[in-house]
Amino acid sequence: MSLNRPPAQPLAAVRLQRRWLEQHIPHQGRMCLLDEVLGWDLTQIRCRTSSHRRADNPLRGRGRLGAMAGIEYAGQAMAAHGALMTGLLGTPVRTGYLASVRNLKLAVTRLDDLLADLEVRARRIAGDADTALYEFALACAERELITGRAGIVFGELESADPGLRS
């Protein structure tokens, strides 16, 4: 998935900040790695983050953030896209679980040494009520760093009360 290729249709220009993300994806506090949603439509989402540079990033190990952490960044973008689609289409809320990652390509070994913000894109290319297949890409300063595909499996329906989520 090339981040340099323009989308087939313009992404919604409404930006959604971190507070919205923490209210709509299962990741809270430091584990919410994305800073904002830059744009989205029915099939794709584009997000921005600076959390890869934070010393307190929960995915860091031995003082560094390995490139494989990019899969979690992409997963959170997919979760945000799912939350947007649930709201737009009025479908029930279901937790998504990462079932597989395929065609993973890493152009770097670590993310914490990148000075510019990361752009995270995900595009749903297939799916039904129980599964979804996304292509994803992470880039920094228009340089593509990580690409791949992720299979998502959806669990049971969640309670409508967000206070009851585990």
Order of alpha helices (4+ residues) and beta strands (2+ residues): beta-alpha-beta-beta-alpha-beta-beta-beta-beta
